[in-house]
Amino acid sequence: MANKIWNKYGIIGLGFLGTMAVGAPISIAVGVGLNAHLSKLITWCCIGVVTRCVIFTLIGHFGLKLL
């Protein structure tokens, strides 16, 4: 799955979407295996992790308000 993201979206897709789909450690490992620029990959993985945390927090917050 991570390889498909890499082929279609490149380093941004692997860092951002790969973090959402398979997790940051796997995305970074695949990126290192594909000789991606490490600082850019880690930056996009961090953005993906923060985005995922914000989304899950909002889902939890509004989900509890429904109860």
PDBQT receptor file of N, H, CA, C and O in Angstrom, charges set to zero:
ATOM      1  N   MET A   1       0.832  -1.188   0.000  1.00  0.00    +0.000 N 
ATOM      2  CA  MET A   1       0.000   0.000   0.000  1.00  0.00    +0.000 C 
ATOM      3  C   MET A   1       0.878   1.254   0.000  1.00  0.00    +0.000 C 
ATOM      4  O   MET A   1       0.604   2.209  -0.728  1.00  0.00    +0.000 OA
ATOM      5  N   ALA A   2       1.921   1.248   0.809  1.00  0.00    +0.000 N 
ATOM      6  H   ALA A   2       2.144   0.473   1.400  1.00  0.00    +0.000 HD
ATOM      7  CA  ALA A   2       2.802   2.415   0.879  1.00  0.00    +0.000 C 
ATOM      8  C   ALA A   2       3.518   2.638  -0.450  1.00  0.00    +0.000 C 
ATOM      9  O   ALA A   2       3.764   3.780  -0.837  1.00  0.00    +0.000 OA
ATOM     10  N   ASN A   3       3.850   1.565  -1.143  1.00  0.00    +0.000 N 
ATOM     11  H   ASN A   3       3.650   0.637  -0.829  1.00  0.00    +0.000 HD
ATOM     12  CA  ASN A   3       4.521   1.699  -2.440  1.00  0.00    +0.000 C 
ATOM     13  C   ASN A   3       3.583   2.313  -3.482  1.00  0.00    +0.000 C 
ATOM     14  O   ASN A   3       4.028   3.094  -4.323  1.00  0.00    +0.000 OA
ATOM     15  N   LYS A   4       2.297   1.974  -3.438  1.00  0.00    +0.000 N 
ATOM     16  H   LYS A   4       1.935   1.340  -2.755  1.00  0.00    +0.000 HD
ATOM     17  CA  LYS A   4       1.328   2.582  -4.351  1.00  0.00    +0.000 C 
ATOM     18  C   LYS A   4       1.208   4.081  -4.091  1.00  0.00    +0.000 C 
ATOM     19  O   LYS A   4       1.133   4.877  -5.027  1.00  0.00    +0.000 OA
ATOM     20  N   ILE A   5       1.190   4.456  -2.822  1.00  0.00    +0.000 N 
ATOM     21  H   ILE A   5       1.250   3.810  -2.061  1.00  0.00    +0.000 HD
ATOM     22  CA  ILE A   5       1.125   5.884  -2.468  1.00  0.00    +0.000 C 
ATOM     23  C   ILE A   5       2.375   6.600  -2.970  1.00  0.00    +0.000 C 
ATOM     24  O   ILE A   5       2.290   7.710  -3.495  1.00  0.00    +0.000 OA
ATOM     25  N   TRP A   6       3.538   5.963  -2.808  1.00  0.00    +0.000 N 
ATOM     26  H   TRP A   6       3.607   5.062  -2.382  1.00  0.00    +0.000 HD
ATOM     27  CA  TRP A   6       4.794   6.569  -3.270  1.00  0.00    +0.000 C 
ATOM     28  C   TRP A   6       4.769   6.789  -4.779  1.00  0.00    +0.000 C 
ATOM     29  O   TRP A   6       5.162   7.852  -5.261  1.00  0.00    +0.000 OA
ATOM     30  N   ASN A   7       4.312   5.794  -5.517  1.00  0.00    +0.000 N 
ATOM     31  H   ASN A   7       3.994   4.931  -5.126  1.00  0.00    +0.000 HD
ATOM     32  CA  ASN A   7       4.293   5.920  -6.981  1.00  0.00    +0.000 C 
ATOM     33  C   ASN A   7       3.316   6.991  -7.456  1.00  0.00    +0.000 C 
ATOM     34  O   ASN A   7       3.567   7.647  -8.467  1.00  0.00    +0.000 OA
ATOM     35  N   LYS A   8       2.209   7.177  -6.746  1.00  0.00    +0.000 N 
ATOM     36  H   LYS A   8       2.005   6.644  -5.925  1.00  0.00    +0.000 HD
ATOM     37  CA  LYS A   8       1.200   8.122  -7.202  1.00  0.00    +0.000 C 
ATOM     38  C   LYS A   8       1.434   9.541  -6.694  1.00  0.00    +0.000 C 
ATOM     39  O   LYS A   8       1.274  10.496  -7.455  1.00  0.00    +0.000 OA
ATOM     40  N   TYR A   9       1.811   9.701  -5.420  1.00  0.00    +0.000 N 
ATOM     41  H   TYR A   9       1.941   8.925  -4.802  1.00  0.00    +0.000 HD
ATOM     42  CA  TYR A   9       1.870  11.029  -4.808  1.00  0.00    +0.000 C 
ATOM     43  C   TYR A   9       3.271  11.482  -4.392  1.00  0.00    +0.000 C 
ATOM     44  O   TYR A   9       3.453  12.652  -4.056  1.00  0.00    +0.000 OA
ATOM     45  N   GLY A  10       4.233  10.617  -4.404  1.00  0.00    +0.000 N 
ATOM     46  H   GLY A  10       4.085   9.666  -4.677  1.00  0.00    +0.000 HD
ATOM     47  CA  GLY A  10       5.605  10.998  -4.067  1.00  0.00    +0.000 C 
ATOM     48  C   GLY A  10       5.828  11.160  -2.574  1.00  0.00    +0.000 C 
ATOM     49  O   GLY A  10       5.179  10.505  -1.759  1.00  0.00    +0.000 OA
ATOM     50  N   ILE A  11       6.749  12.035  -2.234  1.00  0.00    +0.000 N 
ATOM     51  H   ILE A  11       7.276  12.567  -2.896  1.00  0.00    +0.000 HD
ATOM     52  CA  ILE A  11       7.182  12.181  -0.842  1.00  0.00    +0.000 C 
ATOM     53  C   ILE A  11       6.080  12.788   0.038  1.00  0.00    +0.000 C 
ATOM     54  O   ILE A  11       5.966  12.436   1.212  1.00  0.00    +0.000 OA
ATOM     55  N   ILE A  12       5.282  13.684  -0.513  1.00  0.00    +0.000 N 
ATOM     56  H   ILE A  12       5.375  13.970  -1.467  1.00  0.00    +0.000 HD
ATOM     57  CA  ILE A  12       4.195  14.287   0.268  1.00  0.00    +0.000 C 
ATOM     58  C   ILE A  12       3.132  13.237   0.565  1.00  0.00    +0.000 C 
ATOM     59  O   ILE A  12       2.640  13.149   1.690  1.00  0.00    +0.000 OA
ATOM     60  N   GLY A  13       2.784  12.459  -0.417  1.00  0.00    +0.000 N 
ATOM     61  H   GLY A  13       3.184  12.530  -1.331  1.00  0.00    +0.000 HD
ATOM     62  CA  GLY A  13       1.793  11.402  -0.209  1.00  0.00    +0.000 C 
ATOM     63  C   GLY A  13       2.260  10.344   0.763  1.00  0.00    +0.000 C 
ATOM     64  O   GLY A  13       1.493   9.885   1.609  1.00  0.00    +0.000 OA
ATOM     65  N   LEU A  14       3.526   9.955   0.642  1.00  0.00    +0.000 N 
ATOM     66  H   LEU A  14       4.149  10.328  -0.046  1.00  0.00    +0.000 HD
ATOM     67  CA  LEU A  14       4.049   8.943   1.554  1.00  0.00    +0.000 C 
ATOM     68  C   LEU A  14       4.110   9.472   2.972  1.00  0.00    +0.000 C 
ATOM     69  O   LEU A  14       3.797   8.747   3.917  1.00  0.00    +0.000 OA
ATOM     70  N   GLY A  15       4.504  10.714   3.133  1.00  0.00    +0.000 N 
ATOM     71  H   GLY A  15       4.757  11.303   2.365  1.00  0.00    +0.000 HD
ATOM     72  CA  GLY A  15       4.590  11.277   4.476  1.00  0.00    +0.000 C 
ATOM     73  C   GLY A  15       3.241  11.558   5.090  1.00  0.00    +0.000 C 
ATOM     74  O   GLY A  15       3.023  11.255   6.263  1.00  0.00    +0.000 OA
ATOM     75  N   PHE A  16       2.330  12.131   4.327  1.00  0.00    +0.000 N 
ATOM     76  H   PHE A  16       2.507  12.377   3.374  1.00  0.00    +0.000 HD
ATOM     77  CA  PHE A  16       1.029  12.543   4.865  1.00  0.00    +0.000 C 
ATOM     78  C   PHE A  16       0.007  11.413   4.808  1.00  0.00    +0.000 C 
ATOM     79  O   PHE A  16      -0.541  11.019   5.837  1.00  0.00    +0.000 OA
ATOM     80  N   LEU A  17      -0.249  10.893   3.618  1.00  0.00    +0.000 N 
ATOM     81  H   LEU A  17       0.196  11.213   2.782  1.00  0.00    +0.000 HD
ATOM     82  CA  LEU A  17      -1.260   9.841   3.476  1.00  0.00    +0.000 C 
ATOM     83  C   LEU A  17      -0.772   8.499   4.024  1.00  0.00    +0.000 C 
ATOM     84  O   LEU A  17      -1.555   7.725   4.574  1.00  0.00    +0.000 OA
ATOM     85  N   GLY A  18       0.512   8.234   3.870  1.00  0.00    +0.000 N 
ATOM     86  H   GLY A  18       1.148   8.862   3.422  1.00  0.00    +0.000 HD
ATOM     87  CA  GLY A  18       1.059   6.987   4.411  1.00  0.00    +0.000 C 
ATOM     88  C   GLY A  18       0.975   6.935   5.925  1.00  0.00    +0.000 C 
ATOM     89  O   GLY A  18       0.764   5.871   6.507  1.00  0.00    +0.000 OA
ATOM     90  N   THR A  19       1.140   8.074   6.555  1.00  0.00    +0.000 N 
ATOM     91  H   THR A  19       1.312   8.938   6.083  1.00  0.00    +0.000 HD
ATOM     92  CA  THR A  19       1.002   8.143   8.010  1.00  0.00    +0.000 C 
ATOM     93  C   THR A  19      -0.426   7.829   8.423  1.00  0.00    +0.000 C 
ATOM     94  O   THR A  19      -0.649   7.150   9.426  1.00  0.00    +0.000 OA
ATOM     95  N   MET A  20      -1.389   8.317   7.662  1.00  0.00    +0.000 N 
ATOM     96  H   MET A  20      -1.208   8.868   6.847  1.00  0.00    +0.000 HD
ATOM     97  CA  MET A  20      -2.798   8.036   7.958  1.00  0.00    +0.000 C 
ATOM     98  C   MET A  20      -3.134   6.562   7.700  1.00  0.00    +0.000 C 
ATOM     99  O   MET A  20      -3.903   5.960   8.449  1.00  0.00    +0.000 OA
ATOM    100  N   ALA A  21      -2.566   5.990   6.655  1.00  0.00    +0.000 N 
ATOM    101  H   ALA A  21      -1.941   6.478   6.046  1.00  0.00    +0.000 HD
ATOM    102  CA  ALA A  21      -2.951   4.640   6.231  1.00  0.00    +0.000 C 
ATOM    103  C   ALA A  21      -2.193   3.535   6.966  1.00  0.00    +0.000 C 
ATOM    104  O   ALA A  21      -2.811   2.608   7.490  1.00  0.00    +0.000 OA
ATOM    105  N   VAL A  22      -0.878   3.623   7.012  1.00  0.00    +0.000 N 
ATOM    106  H   VAL A  22      -0.376   4.376   6.587  1.00  0.00    +0.000 HD
ATOM    107  CA  VAL A  22      -0.089   2.518   7.565  1.00  0.00    +0.000 C 
ATOM    108  C   VAL A  22       0.737   2.897   8.785  1.00  0.00    +0.000 C 
ATOM    109  O   VAL A  22       1.291   2.021   9.448  1.00  0.00    +0.000 OA
ATOM    110  N   GLY A  23       0.828   4.183   9.092  1.00  0.00    +0.000 N 
ATOM    111  H   GLY A  23       0.378   4.895   8.554  1.00  0.00    +0.000 HD
ATOM    112  CA  GLY A  23       1.586   4.625  10.261  1.00  0.00    +0.000 C 
ATOM    113  C   GLY A  23       2.895   5.280   9.882  1.00  0.00    +0.000 C 
ATOM    114  O   GLY A  23       3.458   5.030   8.816  1.00  0.00    +0.000 OA
ATOM    115  N   ALA A  24       3.364   6.123  10.779  1.00  0.00    +0.000 N 
ATOM    116  H   ALA A  24       2.907   6.326  11.645  1.00  0.00    +0.000 HD
ATOM    117  CA  ALA A  24       4.580   6.892  10.520  1.00  0.00    +0.000 C 
ATOM    118  C   ALA A  24       5.839   6.034  10.438  1.00  0.00    +0.000 C 
ATOM    119  O   ALA A  24       6.646   6.248   9.533  1.00  0.00    +0.000 OA
ATOM    120  N   PRO A  25       6.048   5.065  11.346  1.00  0.00    +0.000 N 
ATOM    121  CA  PRO A  25       7.288   4.282  11.246  1.00  0.00    +0.000 C 
ATOM    122  C   PRO A  25       7.403   3.503   9.938  1.00  0.00    +0.000 C 
ATOM    123  O   PRO A  25       8.487   3.410   9.362  1.00  0.00    +0.000 OA
ATOM    124  N   ILE A  26       6.300   2.949   9.474  1.00  0.00    +0.000 N 
ATOM    125  H   ILE A  26       5.419   3.025   9.942  1.00  0.00    +0.000 HD
ATOM    126  CA  ILE A  26       6.339   2.203   8.217  1.00  0.00    +0.000 C 
ATOM    127  C   ILE A  26       6.560   3.151   7.045  1.00  0.00    +0.000 C 
ATOM    128  O   ILE A  26       7.301   2.831   6.116  1.00  0.00    +0.000 OA
ATOM    129  N   SER A  27       5.919   4.317   7.088  1.00  0.00    +0.000 N 
ATOM    130  H   SER A  27       5.317   4.577   7.843  1.00  0.00    +0.000 HD
ATOM    131  CA  SER A  27       6.110   5.299   6.016  1.00  0.00    +0.000 C 
ATOM    132  C   SER A  27       7.562   5.756   5.940  1.00  0.00    +0.000 C 
ATOM    133  O   SER A  27       8.121   5.881   4.850  1.00  0.00    +0.000 OA
ATOM    134  N   ILE A  28       8.164   6.003   7.083  1.00  0.00    +0.000 N 
ATOM    135  H   ILE A  28       7.710   5.901   7.968  1.00  0.00    +0.000 HD
ATOM    136  CA  ILE A  28       9.567   6.428   7.097  1.00  0.00    +0.000 C 
ATOM    137  C   ILE A  28      10.472   5.303   6.624  1.00  0.00    +0.000 C 
ATOM    138  O   ILE A  28      11.426   5.551   5.886  1.00  0.00    +0.000 OA
ATOM    139  N   ALA A  29      10.195   4.077   7.031  1.00  0.00    +0.000 N 
ATOM    140  H   ALA A  29       9.420   3.875   7.631  1.00  0.00    +0.000 HD
ATOM    141  CA  ALA A  29      11.009   2.932   6.600  1.00  0.00    +0.000 C 
ATOM    142  C   ALA A  29      10.928   2.741   5.085  1.00  0.00    +0.000 C 
ATOM    143  O   ALA A  29      11.943   2.503   4.431  1.00  0.00    +0.000 OA
ATOM    144  N   VAL A  30       9.725   2.846   4.533  1.00  0.00    +0.000 N 
ATOM    145  H   VAL A  30       8.900   3.040   5.064  1.00  0.00    +0.000 HD
ATOM    146  CA  VAL A  30       9.574   2.714   3.077  1.00  0.00    +0.000 C 
ATOM    147  C   VAL A  30      10.276   3.872   2.366  1.00  0.00    +0.000 C 
ATOM    148  O   VAL A  30      10.926   3.670   1.340  1.00  0.00    +0.000 OA
ATOM    149  N   GLY A  31      10.145   5.079   2.908  1.00  0.00    +0.000 N 
ATOM    150  H   GLY A  31       9.617   5.243   3.741  1.00  0.00    +0.000 HD
ATOM    151  CA  GLY A  31      10.812   6.232   2.311  1.00  0.00    +0.000 C 
ATOM    152  C   GLY A  31      12.316   6.103   2.314  1.00  0.00    +0.000 C 
ATOM    153  O   GLY A  31      12.971   6.463   1.336  1.00  0.00    +0.000 OA
ATOM    154  N   VAL A  32      12.877   5.593   3.404  1.00  0.00    +0.000 N 
ATOM    155  H   VAL A  32      12.345   5.301   4.198  1.00  0.00    +0.000 HD
ATOM    156  CA  VAL A  32      14.328   5.365   3.465  1.00  0.00    +0.000 C 
ATOM    157  C   VAL A  32      14.727   4.293   2.456  1.00  0.00    +0.000 C 
ATOM    158  O   VAL A  32      15.768   4.396   1.808  1.00  0.00    +0.000 OA
ATOM    159  N   GLY A  33      13.893   3.266   2.328  1.00  0.00    +0.000 N 
ATOM    160  H   GLY A  33      13.047   3.183   2.854  1.00  0.00    +0.000 HD
ATOM    161  CA  GLY A  33      14.165   2.217   1.346  1.00  0.00    +0.000 C 
ATOM    162  C   GLY A  33      14.121   2.726  -0.085  1.00  0.00    +0.000 C 
ATOM    163  O   GLY A  33      14.812   2.197  -0.956  1.00  0.00    +0.000 OA
ATOM    164  N   LEU A  34      13.317   3.746  -0.332  1.00  0.00    +0.000 N 
ATOM    165  H   LEU A  34      12.756   4.175   0.376  1.00  0.00    +0.000 HD
ATOM    166  CA  LEU A  34      13.199   4.327  -1.673  1.00  0.00    +0.000 C 
ATOM    167  C   LEU A  34      14.104   5.535  -1.870  1.00  0.00    +0.000 C 
ATOM    168  O   LEU A  34      13.973   6.246  -2.866  1.00  0.00    +0.000 OA
ATOM    169  N   ASN A  35      15.021   5.778  -0.935  1.00  0.00    +0.000 N 
ATOM    170  H   ASN A  35      15.127   5.201  -0.125  1.00  0.00    +0.000 HD
ATOM    171  CA  ASN A  35      15.986   6.885  -0.995  1.00  0.00    +0.000 C 
ATOM    172  C   ASN A  35      15.318   8.253  -1.066  1.00  0.00    +0.000 C 
ATOM    173  O   ASN A  35      15.741   9.119  -1.832  1.00  0.00    +0.000 OA
ATOM    174  N   ALA A  36      14.282   8.440  -0.270  1.00  0.00    +0.000 N 
ATOM    175  H   ALA A  36      13.939   7.737   0.352  1.00  0.00    +0.000 HD
ATOM    176  CA  ALA A  36      13.613   9.739  -0.209  1.00  0.00    +0.000 C 
ATOM    177  C   ALA A  36      14.450  10.695   0.641  1.00  0.00    +0.000 C 
ATOM    178  O   ALA A  36      15.240  10.266   1.482  1.00  0.00    +0.000 OA
ATOM    179  N   HIS A  37      14.268  11.980   0.411  1.00  0.00    +0.000 N 
ATOM    180  H   HIS A  37      13.626  12.328  -0.273  1.00  0.00    +0.000 HD
ATOM    181  CA  HIS A  37      14.942  13.005   1.201  1.00  0.00    +0.000 C 
ATOM    182  C   HIS A  37      14.374  12.945   2.614  1.00  0.00    +0.000 C 
ATOM    183  O   HIS A  37      13.191  13.222   2.810  1.00  0.00    +0.000 OA
ATOM    184  N   LEU A  38      15.191  12.591   3.598  1.00  0.00    +0.000 N 
ATOM    185  H   LEU A  38      16.153  12.366   3.438  1.00  0.00    +0.000 HD
ATOM    186  CA  LEU A  38      14.720  12.247   4.931  1.00  0.00    +0.000 C 
ATOM    187  C   LEU A  38      14.098  13.419   5.679  1.00  0.00    +0.000 C 
ATOM    188  O   LEU A  38      13.088  13.235   6.358  1.00  0.00    +0.000 OA
ATOM    189  N   SER A  39      14.663  14.604   5.578  1.00  0.00    +0.000 N 
ATOM    190  H   SER A  39      15.484  14.753   5.027  1.00  0.00    +0.000 HD
ATOM    191  CA  SER A  39      14.100  15.731   6.327  1.00  0.00    +0.000 C 
ATOM    192  C   SER A  39      12.717  16.119   5.799  1.00  0.00    +0.000 C 
ATOM    193  O   SER A  39      11.837  16.469   6.585  1.00  0.00    +0.000 OA
ATOM    194  N   LYS A  40      12.517  16.063   4.489  1.00  0.00    +0.000 N 
ATOM    195  H   LYS A  40      13.232  15.778   3.851  1.00  0.00    +0.000 HD
ATOM    196  CA  LYS A  40      11.205  16.353   3.927  1.00  0.00    +0.000 C 
ATOM    197  C   LYS A  40      10.198  15.277   4.331  1.00  0.00    +0.000 C 
ATOM    198  O   LYS A  40       9.049  15.583   4.653  1.00  0.00    +0.000 OA
ATOM    199  N   LEU A  41      10.630  14.024   4.314  1.00  0.00    +0.000 N 
ATOM    200  H   LEU A  41      11.563  13.775   4.053  1.00  0.00    +0.000 HD
ATOM    201  CA  LEU A  41       9.749  12.924   4.677  1.00  0.00    +0.000 C 
ATOM    202  C   LEU A  41       9.318  13.023   6.137  1.00  0.00    +0.000 C 
ATOM    203  O   LEU A  41       8.143  12.829   6.450  1.00  0.00    +0.000 OA
ATOM    204  N   ILE A  42      10.237  13.318   7.012  1.00  0.00    +0.000 N 
ATOM    205  H   ILE A  42      11.192  13.476   6.757  1.00  0.00    +0.000 HD
ATOM    206  CA  ILE A  42       9.912  13.441   8.432  1.00  0.00    +0.000 C 
ATOM    207  C   ILE A  42       9.000  14.643   8.671  1.00  0.00    +0.000 C 
ATOM    208  O   ILE A  42       8.102  14.577   9.510  1.00  0.00    +0.000 OA
ATOM    209  N   THR A  43       9.217  15.732   7.950  1.00  0.00    +0.000 N 
ATOM    210  H   THR A  43       9.947  15.785   7.268  1.00  0.00    +0.000 HD
ATOM    211  CA  THR A  43       8.337  16.901   8.074  1.00  0.00    +0.000 C 
ATOM    212  C   THR A  43       6.910  16.543   7.698  1.00  0.00    +0.000 C 
ATOM    213  O   THR A  43       5.980  16.886   8.428  1.00  0.00    +0.000 OA
ATOM    214  N   TRP A  44       6.716  15.860   6.573  1.00  0.00    +0.000 N 
ATOM    215  H   TRP A  44       7.472  15.582   5.980  1.00  0.00    +0.000 HD
ATOM    216  CA  TRP A  44       5.377  15.498   6.138  1.00  0.00    +0.000 C 
ATOM    217  C   TRP A  44       4.766  14.430   7.039  1.00  0.00    +0.000 C 
ATOM    218  O   TRP A  44       3.550  14.413   7.228  1.00  0.00    +0.000 OA
ATOM    219  N   CYS A  45       5.575  13.547   7.592  1.00  0.00    +0.000 N 
ATOM    220  H   CYS A  45       6.563  13.561   7.438  1.00  0.00    +0.000 HD
ATOM    221  CA  CYS A  45       5.051  12.565   8.552  1.00  0.00    +0.000 C 
ATOM    222  C   CYS A  45       4.563  13.269   9.817  1.00  0.00    +0.000 C 
ATOM    223  O   CYS A  45       3.526  12.899  10.367  1.00  0.00    +0.000 OA
ATOM    224  N   CYS A  46       5.287  14.263  10.275  1.00  0.00    +0.000 N 
ATOM    225  H   CYS A  46       6.130  14.563   9.829  1.00  0.00    +0.000 HD
ATOM    226  CA  CYS A  46       4.855  15.023  11.459  1.00  0.00    +0.000 C 
ATOM    227  C   CYS A  46       3.549  15.766  11.188  1.00  0.00    +0.000 C 
ATOM    228  O   CYS A  46       2.668  15.807  12.047  1.00  0.00    +0.000 OA
ATOM    229  N   ILE A  47       3.423  16.347  10.012  1.00  0.00    +0.000 N 
ATOM    230  H   ILE A  47       4.139  16.315   9.315  1.00  0.00    +0.000 HD
ATOM    231  CA  ILE A  47       2.178  17.014   9.649  1.00  0.00    +0.000 C 
ATOM    232  C   ILE A  47       1.031  16.009   9.610  1.00  0.00    +0.000 C 
ATOM    233  O   ILE A  47      -0.079  16.316  10.046  1.00  0.00    +0.000 OA
ATOM    234  N   GLY A  48       1.291  14.822   9.094  1.00  0.00    +0.000 N 
ATOM    235  H   GLY A  48       2.193  14.574   8.740  1.00  0.00    +0.000 HD
ATOM    236  CA  GLY A  48       0.269  13.774   9.056  1.00  0.00    +0.000 C 
ATOM    237  C   GLY A  48      -0.138  13.302  10.433  1.00  0.00    +0.000 C 
ATOM    238  O   GLY A  48      -1.320  13.058  10.676  1.00  0.00    +0.000 OA
ATOM    239  N   VAL A  49       0.824  13.167  11.347  1.00  0.00    +0.000 N 
ATOM    240  H   VAL A  49       1.784  13.365  11.150  1.00  0.00    +0.000 HD
ATOM    241  CA  VAL A  49       0.520  12.737  12.714  1.00  0.00    +0.000 C 
ATOM    242  C   VAL A  49      -0.314  13.790  13.432  1.00  0.00    +0.000 C 
ATOM    243  O   VAL A  49      -1.285  13.453  14.110  1.00  0.00    +0.000 OA
ATOM    244  N   VAL A  50       0.051  15.049  13.291  1.00  0.00    +0.000 N 
ATOM    245  H   VAL A  50       0.839  15.322  12.740  1.00  0.00    +0.000 HD
ATOM    246  CA  VAL A  50      -0.712  16.121  13.943  1.00  0.00    +0.000 C 
ATOM    247  C   VAL A  50      -2.126  16.177  13.377  1.00  0.00    +0.000 C 
ATOM    248  O   VAL A  50      -3.088  16.330  14.130  1.00  0.00    +0.000 OA
ATOM    249  N   THR A  51      -2.261  16.057  12.068  1.00  0.00    +0.000 N 
ATOM    250  H   THR A  51      -1.480  15.933  11.456  1.00  0.00    +0.000 HD
ATOM    251  CA  THR A  51      -3.584  16.067  11.443  1.00  0.00    +0.000 C 
ATOM    252  C   THR A  51      -4.431  14.906  11.928  1.00  0.00    +0.000 C 
ATOM    253  O   THR A  51      -5.610  15.079  12.237  1.00  0.00    +0.000 OA
ATOM    254  N   ARG A  52      -3.830  13.714  11.997  1.00  0.00    +0.000 N 
ATOM    255  H   ARG A  52      -2.873  13.573  11.746  1.00  0.00    +0.000 HD
ATOM    256  CA  ARG A  52      -4.558  12.537  12.478  1.00  0.00    +0.000 C 
ATOM    257  C   ARG A  52      -5.006  12.729  13.924  1.00  0.00    +0.000 C 
ATOM    258  O   ARG A  52      -6.128  12.362  14.275  1.00  0.00    +0.000 OA
ATOM    259  N   CYS A  53      -4.159  13.291  14.753  1.00  0.00    +0.000 N 
ATOM    260  H   CYS A  53      -3.248  13.590  14.468  1.00  0.00    +0.000 HD
ATOM    261  CA  CYS A  53      -4.525  13.539  16.150  1.00  0.00    +0.000 C 
ATOM    262  C   CYS A  53      -5.662  14.541  16.263  1.00  0.00    +0.000 C 
ATOM    263  O   CYS A  53      -6.570  14.361  17.075  1.00  0.00    +0.000 OA
ATOM    264  N   VAL A  54      -5.621  15.596  15.454  1.00  0.00    +0.000 N 
ATOM    265  H   VAL A  54      -4.883  15.742  14.794  1.00  0.00    +0.000 HD
ATOM    266  CA  VAL A  54      -6.700  16.595  15.476  1.00  0.00    +0.000 C 
ATOM    267  C   VAL A  54      -8.017  15.952  15.039  1.00  0.00    +0.000 C 
ATOM    268  O   VAL A  54      -9.054  16.191  15.656  1.00  0.00    +0.000 OA
ATOM    269  N   ILE A  55      -7.986  15.152  13.998  1.00  0.00    +0.000 N 
ATOM    270  H   ILE A  55      -7.143  14.958  13.496  1.00  0.00    +0.000 HD
ATOM    271  CA  ILE A  55      -9.206  14.502  13.504  1.00  0.00    +0.000 C 
ATOM    272  C   ILE A  55      -9.781  13.571  14.557  1.00  0.00    +0.000 C 
ATOM    273  O   ILE A  55     -10.983  13.609  14.820  1.00  0.00    +0.000 OA
ATOM    274  N   PHE A  56      -8.941  12.729  15.170  1.00  0.00    +0.000 N 
ATOM    275  H   PHE A  56      -7.964  12.698  14.957  1.00  0.00    +0.000 HD
ATOM    276  CA  PHE A  56      -9.440  11.796  16.185  1.00  0.00    +0.000 C 
ATOM    277  C   PHE A  56      -9.942  12.529  17.423  1.00  0.00    +0.000 C 
ATOM    278  O   PHE A  56     -10.913  12.098  18.044  1.00  0.00    +0.000 OA
ATOM    279  N   THR A  57      -9.297  13.622  17.786  1.00  0.00    +0.000 N 
ATOM    280  H   THR A  57      -8.508  13.972  17.282  1.00  0.00    +0.000 HD
ATOM    281  CA  THR A  57      -9.755  14.405  18.928  1.00  0.00    +0.000 C 
ATOM    282  C   THR A  57     -11.118  15.019  18.651  1.00  0.00    +0.000 C 
ATOM    283  O   THR A  57     -11.998  14.993  19.511  1.00  0.00    +0.000 OA
ATOM    284  N   LEU A  58     -11.299  15.569  17.459  1.00  0.00    +0.000 N 
ATOM    285  H   LEU A  58     -10.584  15.590  16.760  1.00  0.00    +0.000 HD
ATOM    286  CA  LEU A  58     -12.595  16.144  17.099  1.00  0.00    +0.000 C 
ATOM    287  C   LEU A  58     -13.689  15.086  17.043  1.00  0.00    +0.000 C 
ATOM    288  O   LEU A  58     -14.811  15.332  17.484  1.00  0.00    +0.000 OA
ATOM    289  N   ILE A  59     -13.375  13.920  16.509  1.00  0.00    +0.000 N 
ATOM    290  H   ILE A  59     -12.463  13.720  16.150  1.00  0.00    +0.000 HD
ATOM    291  CA  ILE A  59     -14.352  12.830  16.480  1.00  0.00    +0.000 C 
ATOM    292  C   ILE A  59     -14.739  12.426  17.901  1.00  0.00    +0.000 C 
ATOM    293  O   ILE A  59     -15.918  12.221  18.189  1.00  0.00    +0.000 OA
ATOM    294  N   GLY A  60     -13.767  12.312  18.773  1.00  0.00    +0.000 N 
ATOM    295  H   GLY A  60     -12.810  12.479  18.539  1.00  0.00    +0.000 HD
ATOM    296  CA  GLY A  60     -14.056  11.962  20.163  1.00  0.00    +0.000 C 
ATOM    297  C   GLY A  60     -14.853  13.035  20.878  1.00  0.00    +0.000 C 
ATOM    298  O   GLY A  60     -15.783  12.731  21.626  1.00  0.00    +0.000 OA
ATOM    299  N   HIS A  61     -14.497  14.273  20.653  1.00  0.00    +0.000 N 
ATOM    300  H   HIS A  61     -13.742  14.520  20.045  1.00  0.00    +0.000 HD
ATOM    301  CA  HIS A  61     -15.191  15.383  21.316  1.00  0.00    +0.000 C 
ATOM    302  C   HIS A  61     -16.658  15.446  20.898  1.00  0.00    +0.000 C 
ATOM    303  O   HIS A  61     -17.548  15.486  21.748  1.00  0.00    +0.000 OA
ATOM    304  N   PHE A  62     -16.907  15.454  19.598  1.00  0.00    +0.000 N 
ATOM    305  H   PHE A  62     -16.184  15.422  18.908  1.00  0.00    +0.000 HD
ATOM    306  CA  PHE A  62     -18.276  15.557  19.126  1.00  0.00    +0.000 C 
ATOM    307  C   PHE A  62     -19.051  14.250  19.320  1.00  0.00    +0.000 C 
ATOM    308  O   PHE A  62     -20.275  14.257  19.453  1.00  0.00    +0.000 OA
ATOM    309  N   GLY A  63     -18.331  13.143  19.333  1.00  0.00    +0.000 N 
ATOM    310  H   GLY A  63     -17.337  13.137  19.225  1.00  0.00    +0.000 HD
ATOM    311  CA  GLY A  63     -18.991  11.878  19.639  1.00  0.00    +0.000 C 
ATOM    312  C   GLY A  63     -19.505  11.822  21.066  1.00  0.00    +0.000 C 
ATOM    313  O   GLY A  63     -20.586  11.286  21.312  1.00  0.00    +0.000 OA
ATOM    314  N   LEU A  64     -18.745  12.367  22.014  1.00  0.00    +0.000 N 
ATOM    315  H   LEU A  64     -17.866  12.802  21.814  1.00  0.00    +0.000 HD
ATOM    316  CA  LEU A  64     -19.188  12.404  23.398  1.00  0.00    +0.000 C 
ATOM    317  C   LEU A  64     -20.344  13.386  23.585  1.00  0.00    +0.000 C 
ATOM    318  O   LEU A  64     -21.201  13.173  24.443  1.00  0.00    +0.000 OA
ATOM    319  N   LYS A  65     -20.375  14.448  22.801  1.00  0.00    +0.000 N 
ATOM    320  H   LYS A  65     -19.679  14.622  22.105  1.00  0.00    +0.000 HD
ATOM    321  CA  LYS A  65     -21.485  15.393  22.903  1.00  0.00    +0.000 C 
ATOM    322  C   LYS A  65     -22.790  14.759  22.428  1.00  0.00    +0.000 C 
ATOM    323  O   LYS A  65     -23.867  15.162  22.868  1.00  0.00    +0.000 OA
ATOM    324  N   LEU A  66     -22.709  13.773  21.536  1.00  0.00    +0.000 N 
ATOM    325  H   LEU A  66     -21.835  13.445  21.178  1.00  0.00    +0.000 HD
ATOM    326  CA  LEU A  66     -23.913  13.106  21.071  1.00  0.00    +0.000 C 
ATOM    327  C   LEU A  66     -24.532  12.221  22.159  1.00  0.00    +0.000 C 
ATOM    328  O   LEU A  66     -25.735  11.957  22.143  1.00  0.00    +0.000 OA
ATOM    329  N   LEU A  67     -23.716  11.774  23.086  1.00  0.00    +0.000 N 
ATOM    330  H   LEU A  67     -22.739  11.988  23.100  1.00  0.00    +0.000 HD
ATOM    331  CA  LEU A  67     -24.235  10.927  24.174  1.00  0.00    +0.000 C 
ATOM    332  C   LEU A  67     -24.867  11.792  25.175  1.00  0.00    +0.000 C 
ATOM    333  O   LEU A  67     -25.375  11.300  26.183  1.00  0.00    +0.000 OA
TER     334      LEU A  67
